[in-house]
Amino acid sequence: MSASPCCGSNAVATVASYRCKVVEHYWVNQRYKYIRLEADAPVARITRAGQFYQLKCPTTLEHEPFLLRPMSVYGAGPEDNRVEFLYNVTGVGTKAMATLPEGSDMDIVGPLGNTFTFSPEYRRILVIARGVGLATMAPLIRDAAKASVDITAVMSARSSADLMEKEFLRGASADVRAVFDADGTSSIEAMEVLLRQLIEEQRPDAVYTCGSHRLLMLLQRVLGDYPQIIGEVAMEQRMACGMGVCLSCVRLFDCDGDRKFLRVCREGPVFPIREVVGEVEFG
């Protein structure tokens, strides 16, 4: 099997702006909120796993976000105009967004970016997620479940209270391995032992990750011993325009020995794990 090309695949649909109605909006736990939007057009049929939208957050008395906020799609459908997001309330934009009441309006732009490489012919996939990376890969879990592809999910979190297993799988059956900072099972040393064991025993067709630079670099090292396995990462990067114009989200990649800067929003956000050039660890 060959991995996806360094520059990533093209976006699936034409980018557009949509006026949405906030239909559901609630806290999942102390850090994350879920929001379901109904757009004024059939966005679900053009949205794919790995893509994201730029969301226009409201202005409040306490917070005045200027730029749109990039947010990975947590779910789309079954209604044609339905799109969902699961987000960590942490900065000015998301704190303002968290105040949106049900019944209010919100503008979004997208879908943006490329998608994960996935085939219904796969026998098994292995997903490794931490934090908001769960939301990014939730649509991939749905696609695998729909195709009856076996799923192994390694879920990393600070503690069991932050795990969100039910929100990640959304009814899909999976072999779940939970690891935590609190008990040391999420350490790089412990994770390497676990991942190598799973790959040796289960021989997945593809490995996917999102949410941690340390896990990305670990997988790059581990997958070096398994060239037949596809490895992809949905990159997390600060963005401004989200369309490749401002160049604020460039990262360095090594494409068959040719190092080049690529835009996460435009050529990504999904890239081959093996081609990411490591940076200072941030999470």
BABADREN-429929 format. One record per atom (N, C-alpha, C, O, CB): y, x negated, z; residue in three letters. Coordinates in steps of 0.2 Angstrom, whole numbers, plus 5000, padded with zeros to 4 digits. Last residue first. Glycine has a CB too. Layout:
# residues N
YXZALA ...
# end
This chain:
# residues 283
509749875114GLY 509449935117GLY 508749935116GLY 508349985118GLY 509749995115GLY 510349765108PHE 510749815111PHE 510449875114PHE 510749915117PHE 511249845106PHE 510149595104GLU 509849655106GLU 510349705110GLU 510749685114GLU 509249645111GLU 510949535089VAL 510949535096VAL 510649605099VAL 510849655097VAL 511649525099VAL 509849565075GLU 510449545078GLU 510349545086GLU 509849545088GLU 510949605076GLU 508749525061GLY 508849545068GLY 509549525071GLY 509849475068GLY 508349505073GLY 508649605046VAL 508749545049VAL 509049555057VAL 509449595057VAL 509349505045VAL 507349705039VAL 507949705044VAL 508049635047VAL 507549605050VAL 507849755049VAL 506149705033GLU 506749675029GLU 507349675033GLU 507849655031GLU 506849715023GLU 505149765039ARG 505049695038ARG 505649665035ARG 505749605035ARG 504449685033ARG 505449905039ILE 505549865045ILE 505549795044ILE 505949755047ILE 504949885050ILE 506449975026PRO 505749945028PRO 505849895034PRO 506349855034PRO 505549895022PRO 507550105031PHE 507350045028PHE 506750015030PHE 506450035035PHE 507949995030PHE 508550245032VAL 507850225032VAL 507750155028VAL 507950155022VAL 507450275030VAL 509850295029PRO 509750255035PRO 509050225036PRO 508950185041PRO 509950295041PRO 510350175017GLY 509850195022GLY 509950275023GLY 510150305019GLY 509950155028GLY 511350155008GLU 510650135006GLU 510150155011GLU 509550155009GLU 510650055005GLU 512250235016ARG 512150245009ARG 511450225006ARG 511150255003ARG 512750215005ARG 512350195029CYS 512450265028CYS 512250285020CYS 512050335019CYS 513150285029CYS 512150065029VAL 511650105033VAL 511750175030VAL 511250215029VAL 511650095040VAL 512349955016ARG 512650005020ARG 512150055023ARG 511750085019ARG 513150045016ARG 511949785016LEU 511849845014LEU 512149895019LEU 512149885025LEU 511049865013LEU 511949615012PHE 512249665016PHE 512149735013PHE 512349745007PHE 512949655018PHE 510549505009LYS 511149545007LYS 511349595012LYS 510949615016LYS 510949585000LYS 509549375004ARG 509849405010ARG 510449445007ARG 510849415003ARG 510049355015ARG 508049364997ASP 508749374995ASP 509049405001ASP 509049475001ASP 508749404988ASP 506749365002GLY 507049305002GLY 507849305000GLY 508149255001GLY 506749254998GLY 506449505000ASP 506049454996ASP 506449384996ASP 506449354991ASP 505949474989ASP 507849545007CYS 507449575002CYS 507049524998CYS 507349494993CYS 507849614998CYS 508449555022ASP 508149505019ASP 507649535014ASP 507049555016ASP 507749455024ASP 510049625027PHE 509349635026PHE 509049575022PHE 509449535018PHE 509249695022PHE 511349665039LEU 511049615034LEU 510249625034LEU 509949645038LEU 511149545038LEU 512349815037ARG 511849775041ARG 511549725036ARG 511549735030ARG 511349815044ARG 513849915038VAL 513449865034VAL 512949825039VAL 513149805045VAL 513849815030VAL 514750015042CYS 514050015044CYS 513549965041CYS 512949975041CYS 513750085044CYS 515950015036SER 515949995043SER 515249995046SER 515149975051SER 516350045047SER 516350045023LEU 515949985024LEU 515849965031LEU 515849905033LEU 516249925020LEU 516950155017CYS 517250115022CYS 516950045024CYS 517250005027CYS 517350155029CYS 515950215009VAL 516650195006VAL 516950145011VAL 517250095009VAL 517150245005VAL 514750275012GLY 514750215009GLY 515450185007GLY 515450125004GLY 514350215003GLY 514850395020MET 514750395012MET 514750335009MET 514650325003MET 515150445009MET 515350385032GLY 514650415031GLY 514450415024GLY 513850435023GLY 514550475034GLY 516550345038CYS 516550395033CYS 515850425031CYS 515850485030CYS 516750365026CYS 515950275050ALA 516650305050ALA 516550365044ALA 516550425046ALA 517150255048ALA 514650225062MET 514950245055MET 515650275055MET 515750305061MET 514450295051MET 513550125070ARG 514150155070ARG 514450165063ARG 514350125059ARG 514650125074ARG 511750155068GLN 512350115067GLN 512950155067GLN 513050215065GLN 512350075060GLN 510050155067GLU 510650175071GLU 511250135070GLU 511150075072GLU 510450195078GLU 508850175054MET 509350135058MET 509850175061MET 510150225059MET 509650085053MET 507250205055ALA 507850245054ALA 508450205058ALA 508350215064ALA 507850315055ALA 506050105047VAL 506450115053VAL 507050155051VAL 507350145045VAL 506750045056VAL 504350075043GLU 505050095041GLU 505350115048GLU 505150135053GLU 505050165037GLU 502950005035GLY 503350005041GLY 504050025039GLY 504349995035GLY 503349945045GLY 501250025029ILE 501950035028ILE 502350035035ILE 502150075039ILE 502050105024ILE 500049895030ILE 500349955033ILE 501049965031ILE 501449915032ILE 500249955041ILE 499649785025GLN 499449845021GLN 499749905024GLN 499749955021GLN 498649845021GLN 499949675033PRO 500349685027PRO 500249755023PRO 500649775019PRO 500349625023PRO 499849645048TYR 499549705045TYR 499949715038TYR 500349775038TYR 499549765049TYR 500649545054ASP 499849535054ASP 499549595050ASP 498949595050ASP 499649535061ASP 501849595054GLY 501749545050GLY 501049525050GLY 500849485045GLY 502149485053GLY 501849695064LEU 501649715057LEU 501649655052LEU 501349665047LEU 502149765054LEU 502349625075VAL 501749645075VAL 501449665068VAL 500949645066VAL 501649715079VAL 503749595071ARG 503249545072ARG 502549565072ARG 502149535069ARG 503449515079ARG 504249725069GLN 504249675063GLN 503749615065GLN 503449595060GLN 504949645063GLN 504049775082LEU 503649795076LEU 503649755070LEU 503149745067LEU 503849865074LEU 505049705088LEU 504349695090LEU 503949715085LEU 503449685083LEU 504249735097LEU 506249745082MET 506049675081MET 505349665083MET 504949625080MET 506549635085MET 506149885086LEU 506149865079LEU 505949795078LEU 505549775074LEU 506849875076LEU 506249865100LEU 505649895097LEU 505549875090LEU 505049865087LEU 505549975098LEU 507549825101ARG 507049785103ARG 506349805100ARG 505949765099ARG 507049785111ARG 508249925096HIS 508249865092HIS 507749825094HIS 507349785090HIS 508949835092HIS 507850095095SER 507850035099SER 507849975095SER 507349965091SER 507250035105SER 507850205087GLY 508050215093GLY 508150155098GLY 508450155103GLY 507650265097GLY 506350225078CYS 507050235078CYS 507250235085CYS 506850255090CYS 507250305075CYS 504950195066THR 505250195073THR 506050215072THR 506250215066THR 505150125075THR 503250205060TYR 503950225059TYR 504250215066TYR 503950225071TYR 504050305057TYR 501950165049VAL 502250155056VAL 502950165055VAL 503250135051VAL 502050085059VAL 500450215040ALA 501250205041ALA 501450205048ALA 501150235052ALA 501650255036ALA 499150225042ASP 499350215035ASP 500150195035ASP 500350155031ASP 499350275031ASP 498350155056PRO 498750205053PRO 498950185046PRO 498950125045PRO 499350215057PRO 497150115064ARG 497250095057ARG 497750145054ARG 497550175049ARG 496650085053ARG 496550125077GLN 496750185073GLN 496850175066GLN 496850215062GLN 497250225076GLN 496349995083GLU 495850055084GLU 495950105079GLU 495450135076GLU 495950085091GLU 497449925079GLU 496749895078GLU 496249955078GLU 495749955074GLU 496549845083GLU 498549995083ILE 498449985076ILE 497749965075ILE 497449975069ILE 498949935074ILE 498250005097LEU 498250065093LEU 498150055086LEU 497750085083LEU 498950105094LEU 498449865100GLN 497749905102GLN 497749965098GLN 497249975095GLN 497749925109GLN 499749845097ARG 499149805093ARG 498549845094ARG 498149845090ARG 499149735096ARG 500349925106LEU 500449935099LEU 499849905095LEU 499549925090LEU 501149915096LEU 500049875119LEU 499849935117LEU 499849955109LEU 499349975107LEU 500349985120LEU 500549745118VAL 499849755119VAL 499649815117VAL 499149825113VAL 499649745127VAL 501949775116GLU 501549735111GLU 500749745112GLU 500449755107GLU 501749665111GLU 502249845128MET 502249875122MET 501849845116MET 501549875112MET 502949895119MET 502149735137ALA 501749795138ALA 501649835131ALA 501149855129ALA 501849835144ALA 503249655132GLU 502649635133GLU 502049685133GLU 501549675130GLU 502549585139GLU 504349745133ILE 504149725126ILE 503449695127ILE 503049705122ILE 504649665124ILE 504049885144SER 504249815143SER 504049795136SER 503549825134SER 504049775148SER 503650015148SER 504050005141SER 504249935140SER 504649925135SER 504650055142SER 503050005160THR 502650005154THR 502950005147THR 502649995142THR 502250075155THR 503849995171GLY 503749935167GLY 503349945161GLY 503249895158GLY 503449885172GLY 504250115177ASP 503650085179ASP 503450015176ASP 502949985177ASP 503050135179ASP 505450145171ALA 505350155178ALA 504750115181ALA 504750085187ALA 505350225180ALA 505350145157ASP 505650085161ASP 505550085168ASP 505450035171ASP 506450095160ASP 503750205151PHE 504350215155PHE 504650145157PHE 504350095159PHE 504250265160PHE 502850285138VAL 502950225142VAL 503650235145VAL 504150265142VAL 502950165137VAL 501450385133ALA 502150385135ALA 502250325139ALA 501850305143ALA 502250445140ALA 500650425119ARG 500650375124ARG 501350365126ARG 501850345123ARG 500350305121ARG 499750565111VAL 500450535114VAL 500350485119VAL 499850495124VAL 500850595117VAL 499150615097ASP 498950575103ASP 499550535105ASP 499850495102ASP 498450515100ASP 499650785094ALA 499750715093ALA 499350675099ALA 499250705104ALA 500450695093ALA 500050935086SER 499550905090SER 499650825088SER 499750805083SER 498850925088SER 501651025087ALA 501150985083ALA 500650945088ALA 500850925094ALA 501550925079ALA 502651085095GLY 501951115094GLY 501451075090GLY 500851105089GLY 502151185090GLY 503650985095ARG 503751055093ARG 503151095091ARG 503151125086ARG 504251055088ARG 503750855098LEU 503150875094LEU 503250945092LEU 503050965086LEU 502550875099LEU 505050845105PHE 504850795100PHE 504350825095PHE 504350825089PHE 504650735102PHE 504950935115GLU 505550945110GLU 505350905104GLU 505550915099GLU 506250925113GLU 503950885123LYS 503850955120LYS 504350965114LYS 504250995109LYS 503951015125LYS 504450765127GLU 503850765123GLU 503850835119GLU 503650835113GLU 503250755127GLU 505550715134MET 505650765129MET 505050765125MET 505150775119MET 506350755126MET 505950605144LEU 505450595139LEU 505450645133LEU 505450625127LEU 504750605142LEU 506650605156ASP 507050595149ASP 506550595143ASP 506750585138ASP 507350525149ASP 505850615166ALA 506350665165ALA 506650665159ALA 506950715156ALA 506850665171ALA 505150495166SER 504750555164SER 505250615162SER 505150655158SER 504250575168SER 506350375161SER 505850405166SER 505550465163SER 505750485157SER 506250415173SER 506750315149ARG 506950285156ARG 506450305161ARG 506250265165ARG 507650295158ARG 505550305136ALA 506050335140ALA 506250295146ALA 505750255149ALA 505950405141ALA 504550315122SER 504850275127SER 505450305130SER 505850335126SER 505050205124SER 503050365115MET 503750385117MET 503950345123MET 503650345128MET 503650465118MET 502050355101VAL 502250315107VAL 502950335109VAL 503450315105VAL 502150235106VAL 500950455094ALA 501650455095ALA 501750415102ALA 501450435107ALA 501950525097ALA 499950485080THR 500050455086THR 500750435088THR 501150415084THR 499550385086THR 499250615070ILE 499950585073ILE 499750545079ILE 499450575084ILE 500450635074ILE 498450655054ASP 498450635062ASP 499050595064ASP 499350555060ASP 497850595063ASP 499050775044VAL 498950705045VAL 498950695052VAL 499350725056VAL 499550665041VAL 499250905039SER 498650895043SER 498450815043SER 497950795043SER 498050925039SER 500450935034ALA 499950905029ALA 499350885032ALA 498850865029ALA 500250845026ALA 501150975045LYS 501051025040LYS 500451005035LYS 500151045032LYS 501651045036LYS 501150855052ALA 500750915055ALA 500650965049ALA 500050995049ALA 501150945061ALA 502050785044ALA 501450765045ALA 500950815047ALA 500350825045ALA 501350705050ALA 503250865045ASP 502950855039ASP 502250835039ASP 501750855036ASP 503350805035ASP 503450855059ARG 503350925056ARG 502950915050ARG 502550955048ARG 503950965056ARG 503750715060ILE 503150745064ILE 502950815061ILE 502350825060ILE 503350755071ILE 504950715053LEU 504350685050LEU 503750705054LEU 503150715051LEU 504450605051LEU 505750785062PRO 505550815055PRO 504950785052PRO 504650815048PRO 506150815050PRO 505850695072ALA 505550755073ALA 505350795067ALA 504850815066ALA 505950805077ALA 506550575071MET 505850575068MET 505550645069MET 504950655067MET 505450525071MET 507850605077THR 507750575070THR 507150585067THR 507050605061THR 507950505070THR 507450635090ALA 507750685086ALA 507650665078ALA 507550705074ALA 508450705087ALA 507050515095LEU 506550575095LEU 506850625090LEU 506450655086LEU 506450605102LEU 508150435096GLY 507650425090GLY 507150475089GLY 506850495084GLY 507350355091GLY 508750455107VAL 508950505102VAL 508450495096VAL 508550535091VAL 509650495101VAL 507350375116GLY 508050415116GLY 508150465110GLY 507750505109GLY 508550365116GLY 506250305104ARG 506550305111ARG 507250345111ARG 507550335106ARG 506650235113ARG 504650305096ALA 505350325097ALA 505550315104ALA 505150315109ALA 505350395095ALA 503550275084ILE 503750245090ILE 504450265091ILE 504850245087ILE 503650165090ILE 502150335076VAL 502850345077VAL 503050315084VAL 502650335089VAL 503050415076VAL 500850325064LEU 501050305071LEU 501850305071LEU 502150265067LEU 500750235072LEU 499850435055ILE 500450395055ILE 500550375063ILE 500250415067ILE 501050435053ILE 498350445045ARG 498650445051ARG 499350405051ARG 499350355047ARG 498250415057ARG 498050465031ARG 497550495036ARG 497950495043ARG 497750545047ARG 496950445036ARG 499050525017TYR 498950485023TYR 498450515028TYR 498350575028TYR 499650465027TYR 499350625008GLU 498750585008GLU 498550545013GLU 498050515014GLU 498650555001GLU 500650665010PRO 500150705013PRO 499450675012PRO 498950705015PRO 500150775010PRO 501750525013SER 501250555008SER 500750595012SER 500550575017SER 500850505004SER 503350455015PHE 502750495018PHE 502350525012PHE 502650545007PHE 503050545023PHE 504750365019THR 504150365014THR 503550405018THR 503350375023THR 503950295012THR 506150455024PHE 505550415026PHE 505150425020PHE 505050475016PHE 505250445032PHE 507750455014THR 507150485018THR 506650435020THR 506550385017THR 506950545015THR 509550425014ASN 508850435011ASN 508350455016ASN 508550485021ASN 508650365008ASN 511150515016GLY 510650455017GLY 509950475013GLY 509850525010GLY 510550455024GLY 511550675020LEU 511750605018LEU 511150565020LEU 510750575024LEU 512350585022LEU 511850845015PRO 511450795019PRO 511650725016PRO 511750725010PRO 510750815019PRO 513550855021GLY 512850825020GLY 512450855015GLY 512750905011GLY 512550815027GLY 514550905034VAL 514550875028VAL 513850835027VAL 513650795031VAL 515150825027VAL 515151045044ILE 514750985043ILE 514750965036ILE 514851005031ILE 513951005045ILE 516151135055ASP 516051105049ASP 515551045049ASP 515651005053ASP 516751095046ASP 515851275065MET 515851205065MET 515751185058MET 515351215054MET 515251175069MET 516351415076ASP 516251385070ASP 516251305070ASP 516551275075ASP 516751405065ASP 515451515089SER 516051475086SER 515851445080SER 515251445078SER 516251425091SER 514351565094GLY 514751605090GLY 515351575087GLY 515751605083GLY 514951665095GLY 514251475109GLU 513851505104GLU 514351555100GLU 514751595104GLU 513251545107GLU 515551345111PRO 515151405113PRO 514751435107PRO 514951425101PRO 515651455116PRO 515651175113LEU 515651225108LEU 515251285111LEU 514651285112LEU 515351205101LEU 515651065121THR 515951125124THR 515951185119THR 516151235121THR 516751105125THR 514950965115ALA 514650995120ALA 514951065123ALA 514651105126ALA 514450955126ALA 515950905107MET 515450955104MET 515150995109MET 514951055108MET 515050915100MET 516550825117ALA 516950885114ALA 516450935111ALA 516550995112ALA 517450855109ALA 515550735119LYS 515750775124LYS 516150835122LYS 516150885125LYS 516150735129LYS 515450685106THR 514850725108THR 515050765115THR 514850825116THR 514250685110THR 516650615105GLY 516450665100GLY 515950715103GLY 516050775102GLY 516250635094GLY 516650525116VAL 517150575115VAL 516950635111VAL 517050685112VAL 517850545112VAL 514950515122GLY 515550485120GLY 516050545119GLY 515950605120GLY 515550445113GLY 513750585126THR 513950515129THR 514650495127THR 514950455132THR 513450465126THR 512450675125VAL 513150685126VAL 513350625130VAL 513250615136VAL 513250755131VAL 511350665112ASN 511550635118ASN 512250645119ASN 512650615116ASN 511250565119ASN 510650805103TYR 511050745103TYR 511250725111TYR 511150765115TYR 511750765100TYR 509950875089LEU 509750865096LEU 510150795098LEU 510050745095LEU 509050855098LEU 510151005078PHE 510250945080PHE 510150935087PHE 510250985091PHE 511050925079PHE 509651105063GLU 509751095070GLU 509851015072GLU 509650975068GLU 509051115073GLU 510051235052VAL 509951165053VAL 510051145060VAL 510451185063VAL 510451125048VAL 509751365040ARG 509751345047ARG 509651265047ARG 509251235044ARG 509151375051ARG 509651445029ASN 510351415031ASN 510351385038ASN 510851375040ASN 510851475030ASN 508351485027ASP 508651435022ASP 509351405024ASP 509451355022ASP 508751475016ASP 507351475042GLU 507851505038GLU 508151455033GLU 508251405035GLU 508351545042GLU 506551385049PRO 506251405042PRO 506751455038PRO 506651465032PRO 505651455044PRO 507751245044GLY 507251295042GLY 506951325049GLY 507151305054GLY 506651275038GLY 507651085051ALA 507951125046ALA 507451185044ALA 506851165043ALA 508151085039ALA 508050965064GLY 507651015061GLY 507951055056GLY 508651065056GLY 507351065066GLY 508750855067TYR 508250875071TYR 507750925068TYR 507150915069TYR 508450895078TYR 509650745057VAL 509350805057VAL 508750815062VAL 508350775061VAL 509250835050VAL 510850635065SER 510250645062SER 509950715063SER 510050755068SER 509650595065SER 512550625063MET 512050655067MET 511350665063MET 511450705058MET 512250715071MET 514150555064PRO 513550555061PRO 512950585065PRO 512950555071PRO 513350495057PRO 515650645066ARG 515150605070ARG 514450615066ARG 514250665064ARG 515050635077ARG 517350615060LEU 516750655060LEU 516150615063LEU 516150545063LEU 516550675053LEU 518650545070LEU 518250545064LEU 517650595065LEU 517550615071LEU 517950475064LEU 519350595082PHE 519650595075PHE 519150595070PHE 519250635065PHE 520150525075PHE 519250695097PRO 518950645092PRO 519250655085PRO 519450705083PRO 518150675091PRO 519950715110GLU 520250725104GLU 519850675099GLU 520150625096GLU 520950705104GLU 519750785126HIS 519450745121HIS 519750765114HIS 519750825112HIS 518650745121HIS 520350885134GLU 520150815137GLU 519950765132GLU 520050705132GLU 519550825142GLU 520650995127LEU 521150965131LEU 520950895134LEU 521450855135LEU 521251015137LEU 519750955111THR 519850995117THR 520450965121THR 520750915119THR 519250985122THR 519250985095THR 519750955099THR 519850995105THR 519951055105THR 520450945095THR 517550975089PRO 518151005090PRO 518650965095PRO 518450915097PRO 518051075094PRO 516850875076CYS 516850895083CYS 517550925084CYS 518050905081CYS 516750835087CYS 516050885062LYS 516650885064LYS 516750915071LYS 516650975072LYS 517150925059LYS 514650785057LEU 514950845060LEU 515650835063LEU 515850785065LEU 514450855066LEU 513750735044GLN 514350715047GLN 514550785050GLN 514750825047GLN 514850685043GLN 511950725044TYR 512550755043TYR 513150725046TYR 513050695052TYR 512450835044TYR 510450635038PHE 510950655043PHE 511550695040PHE 511650695034PHE 511250585047PHE 508650605035GLN 509350615033GLN 509850635039GLN 509550655044GLN 509450665028GLN 507450615040GLY 507750545040GLY 508450555038GLY 508850505040GLY 507450505036GLY 506750735030ALA 506650695036ALA 507050635035ALA 506850595030ALA 505950685038ALA 508050835021ARG 507350795022ARG 507350755028ARG 507850735031ARG 507250755016ARG 508750975014THR 508750925019THR 508050895020THR 507550935021THR 509050955025THR 508651085005ILE 508951015002ILE 508950965008ILE 509150905006ILE 509651024999ILE 508351195012ARG 507851175007ARG 508051105004ARG 507751075000ARG 507951225001ARG 509351215022ALA 508651195024ALA 508251165018ALA 507951115019ALA 508351245027ALA 510551265016VAL 510451195017VAL 509751165019VAL 509651115018VAL 510951175023VAL 511151385008PRO 510451365009PRO 510351295010PRO 510051255006PRO 509951395004PRO 512751415016ALA 512351405010ALA 511651385012ALA 511551365018ALA 512651345006ALA 513451415028ASP 513551475023ASP 513251455016ASP 513451485011ASP 514351475022ASP 512251395042ALA 512751375037ALA 512851425032ALA 512551475032ALA 512551315033ALA 511951395058GLU 511851435052GLU 512451425047GLU 512951445049GLU 511751505054GLU 511351275070LEU 511851305066LEU 511651345060LEU 511051325058LEU 512351245063LEU 510951235086ARG 510651265080ARG 511251295076ARG 511651335079ARG 510151325081ARG 510751105097ILE 511251155094ILE 510951175088ILE 510651135084ILE 511951115093ILE 510451035113TYR 510151065107TYR 510651105104TYR 510951155108TYR 509451095108TYR 510850885123LYS 510950955121LYS 510650975114LYS 510650935110LYS 511750975121LYS 510450775136TYR 510350795129TYR 510550875128TYR 510350915133TYR 509750785126TYR 510550745150ARG 510850705145ARG 510950735138ARG 511350715134ARG 510550635145ARG 509750835158GLN 510450815160GLN 510850775155GLN 511450765156GLN 510350775166GLN 509050935144ASN 509050905151ASN 509750885153ASN 510250905150ASN 508550845151ASN 509551025136VAL 508851015136VAL 508650985143VAL 508151005146VAL 508650975130VAL 510851145135TRP 510651085138TRP 509851085138TRP 509551135140TRP 510951075145TRP 511251235120TYR 511051235127TYR 510851165129TYR 510651125124TYR 510551285128TYR 511551345108HIS 511851285110HIS 511751275118HIS 512051315122HIS 512651275109HIS 511451445093GLU 511151425099GLU 511451355101GLU 511551315097GLU 510351415099GLU 512351455083VAL 511951515085VAL 511651505092VAL 511551545096VAL 511451525079VAL 513851425076VAL 513451405081VAL 513051465084VAL 513351505087VAL 513851365087VAL 514051425058LYS 514051465064LYS 513651435070LYS 513051425068LYS 513951545063LYS 514851325047CYS 514251345050CYS 514451385056CYS 515051375059CYS 513851285052CYS 515251275031ARG 515551305037ARG 514951335040ARG 514551375037ARG 516051355035ARG 514951115023TYR 514751185024TYR 515051205031TYR 515151165035TYR 513951185025TYR 515151005009SER 515351025015SER 515151105017SER 515251145012SER 516151015016SER 513850905001ALA 514350955001ALA 514550975008ALA 514250945013ALA 514051024998ALA 512950794990VAL 513250804997VAL 513750864996VAL 514150864991VAL 513650744999VAL 511450834982THR 512150824982THR 512450844988THR 512350894992THR 512450864976THR 509850764989ALA 510250814987ALA 511050794986ALA 511250744989ALA 510250874991ALA 509250644992VAL 508850694989VAL 509350754986VAL 509150774980VAL 508350734994VAL 509750474989ALA 509750544993ALA 509450594989ALA 509550594983ALA 510550554995ALA 508550354984ASN 509150394983ASN 509150454988ASN 508650484989ASN 509250414976ASN 507750234995SER 507750284990SER 508350324990SER 508750324994SER 507150334991SER 508150064998GLY 507950135000GLY 508050174994GLY 508250154989GLY 508450155005GLY 508249924996CYS 508849964996CYS 508750044997CYS 509250084997CYS 509149964989CYS 506949884997CYS 507449865002CYS 508049915002CYS 508349935007CYS 507649795001CYS 505650014994PRO 506149954992PRO 506649944997PRO 506849995001PRO 506449974985PRO 504250045005SER 504850065001SER 505350015000SER 505349965003SER 505250125005SER 502749945004ALA 503349985007ALA 503850005003ALA 503849984997ALA 503549935013ALA 501149984997SER 501849944997SER 502349985000SER 502350045000SER 502049934990SER 499449965000MET 500050005000MET 500649965000MET 500649905003MET 500050055006MET 
# end
